[in-house]
Amino acid sequence: MTTAVAHSWFMTLRHLRALLRQPWWIAITLVQPVIWLLIFSQLFRRVVEIPGFASTSYITFLTPGIVVMTALFSNGWSGMGVIDDLNRGVMDRFLVTPVRRGAVISGRLVQSAIVTTVQALIIIGLGLAGGARFGGGLPGIVALLLAGALLGVAFGALSNALALLLRREESVIAASNFILLPLTFLSTAFMPQDLAPDWIGHVARYNPVNWAIVAGREALQADVGWMTVFSHLGYLAVFAVVCGWLATRAFRTYQRSV
């Protein structure tokens, strides 16, 4: 166990060092969610006047959704790094080293969780600057960060699995778009579930993206329903474990093919 943890940490450091060589990557990946946060919060700010809307401020309602969306899309494309390692022969060189096979996957996921947390903190700061108010305070923000990290780890693992199985950039891009966009709009990121069509509400109950949004948004309420928060975080944790297992299986499949 100690060796596995050490190898995972070494692989995490490898990816963090690579990230330090391109620090603007974090800023660039934040451009779209910042646009969504700042423009959407102004464009649709009067929707809170609709009877039954769950918040008196749209930017307060929207910010947790944008945090989760950022975690989803940032990690949903992480398989592209795997494709790059495959094309450059880096992955094959790892196979002839004593590194634990699970560490090759877990190192990427830990790095993704760190980056997701940094991005989420930036978005939360922008939300606060734009007028969002979170009654849940620091514990609520921590719960939102945890929800985003768990979702990011899960979809990062799925993206890595797709890359190891498909091994082509075009196929991974197409598969990612097919998965990520529908899951985003079949959630409560932009509109309360009570105001969405019934069929979307039914789908949202089984949507991992919505689990993260519900957990984060509930944790930021003044009167927090912690049972709801913990139950949805639990769903996300189980989902992340399953996705991690699938990524490890995909890596073993790749290993047998070379």
N, C-alpha and C positions, 0 to 999 in steps of 0.2 A: 504493500500500500504506500509506504514511504517513497519507494522508487517511482511508482506511478504518479504520485503528486509532484515529485521533483521534476520528472520528465515533462509533465503538463506545464509546470511553471517555466521551464526552459523554452518550451515551444511558445508559450505566451509572450515571453520576453523577445523571442525572435520576431513575432508579428508586431509587437509594440515598437521595436527598433525600426522595422520597416515603415511603420506609420510615422515615426518621428522624422523620417526623411521626406515626408510629404504632408506636413501639418495642415496645409490648406485643404486637405481632403475632407476633414471634419466640417470646415466652414462651407465648402462647396455642397456637401450633402445636406446642409441645413438651409440652403437657399429656398428650395421648394416648400418645406414645412413652414418656414418663416413667412413666406408669401401667403400660404394658406391661413396661417394664424392671423396676420395683421390685416390682410385684405378681406378674408371671409368674416372676421369678427366685426368689421365695419360694414361690409355689404349686407350682412344678414342680422345686424344688431337688433332690428325691430321685430324679429321673429319671436322674441321672448314675450311679446304682447299677445301671442296666440294663447287662447285659454287652454290651460293644462300644461303649458311649458314648465319644465322642471327648474328653471333658474331665472333670476331677474337680470342677469348679465350674460350676454352670449359669449364673450371672451372667457368668462369663468367656466362656462359650460364647455367651450371648444378646446381649451388648453389641454386637458387630459387626453382628449381624442387625438390632438396633434402630436403629443408625446408618444402615444402608442403607435400612431402612423409612422413616425420617424423610426421607431424601433423596428417596426415591421419591414419597411422598405430598405433601411440601411443593412439589415441582416438578411433580407430576402435575396440580396444580390451578392452575398459573401461567397457563393460558389464560384464566382468569377476568379477569385484568388486561387482557388483550387485548380481551375482550368489552367491558369498561368503556371502554377507549379508543375502540373502534368506536362504542359508543352515544353517547359524548360528542363524537364528531367529531374527536378528537385524531389518530387514525390518518390521516384524510383531510387534515388540516393538514400532517402530515409529508410527504405525497405532493407538496405544492407547495413544499417546501423543498429545498435542495441536499444534504440528508443522504443518505448512501449507504443503499440499500435493505437491504443485508445488516446494516448497523449497527442498524437498528430491531429486528432479531431478536437479534443477538449481544449488544447492550447488556442485554437482559433476561436472557440466559443467563449472562453474567458476574455480574450482580447475584445471580442465583439460586445460582451457585457460591459466592459470598462468604457468603450467608446459610446455605447448606447446611454450609459449613465451621464457622461459628460454632455452629450447632445441634449438629453432630457433636462439637465440643470439649466442649460442655456435657454431652452424654450420656456421653461417655467419662469426664469428671470424676465424674459421678454413679455410673457403673459402678465406678470405682476406689474411691469412697467407700463403695460397697456391698459391697466385698470382691473385685472382679475383679482379676486379676493378669495382666499382659501381658508374656510373656517376650521378645517382639520389641522392646520398648523404643521409643524415639522413632522410629527408622526404620519400625517396624511401624505406629505410629500415623499417621505421614505417609502410608504406603501406604493405610491405611484411609480417611483423609481424601480422598486422591486418587480412590479407588474410588467413594466416595460422591459426590464432585463430578462425576465423569464420568457416573455414572448419573443424577444430578440434571439435568445439562445435556441428556442425551439425552431424558429424559422431559419436561423443560421444553420442549424444541423440539417434541416430538410434541404436547404440550398446546397450544402456540401454533399449530401447524399445524391442529389440530382446531378451535380457536377461529376461525381465519381462514376455514376452509371451512364450518363449521356456523353460526357467528355467532349462536347462541342459547345462553343459560346452561343451560337445561334439557338440551339435546342434549349439551353439553360435560360436564355433571355425569354424565349417564347413560353416556357413552362412557368417561369416566375411571374410574368405578366398575367398569365391565365389564372394563377392562384391569388396573387396579391390584390389586384384591383377589385375583383368581386368581393373578397373578404372585407375590404375596407368599406365598401358601400352597403354591404349587408350587415352593418353594425350600427351602433348608436353614436358614431363619431360626430355626426353633424346634426342629428335630430333625435329627440327622445323617442324611446320605443313606443310610447303610447300614441304618438303622432304619426308613426310610420304605418304603412300598410300591414295588415295582419300577417301576411305570409312572410314579410321581412322580419317581423317580430319573432315568428316561430323559428326562422333560420338563425337569427341572432342568438337565441338561447344556446345553440350548439356551436357557435362561432368563437374560436379561441381569441380572435381580435376583440370581440365584444366582451369576453371574460376580463381581459386586461382593462378595457375602458370602464366597465362597471366597477371593478375593484378600485381603480385609481380615482374615479369620479366620486364614488361613495366615501372613500377615505378622506377626501377633501371637503366633505360637508361639515357644517358646524356640529350637527348631531350625527355622529358617525355610527353606522350599523356595522360593527366590527365582524359580526358573524357573516355578513354578506362579503365583506372584504376578504376574510380568511378563507371562506369556502371557494371563492373565485381564484385566489392565489393558489389554493390547493389544486384546483383544476389545471391551472397553468403549470404548476410544478410537475404534475403527472404527465401532462402533454410534453413538457420539455424532456423528461426522462425517456419517454417513448421515442421522440424524435432523435435524441442522442443515440439510443439503441439502434435505430434505423440507419443513422449515419455510420456507426461503427460496423454494422453489417455490410453496408455499401463499400466501406473501405476494405473489408475482408474479401468481398467479391472482386474488387479491383486487384487486390494482392494476388488472388488465385489466377487472374487473367494475364499476369506479366511473367 
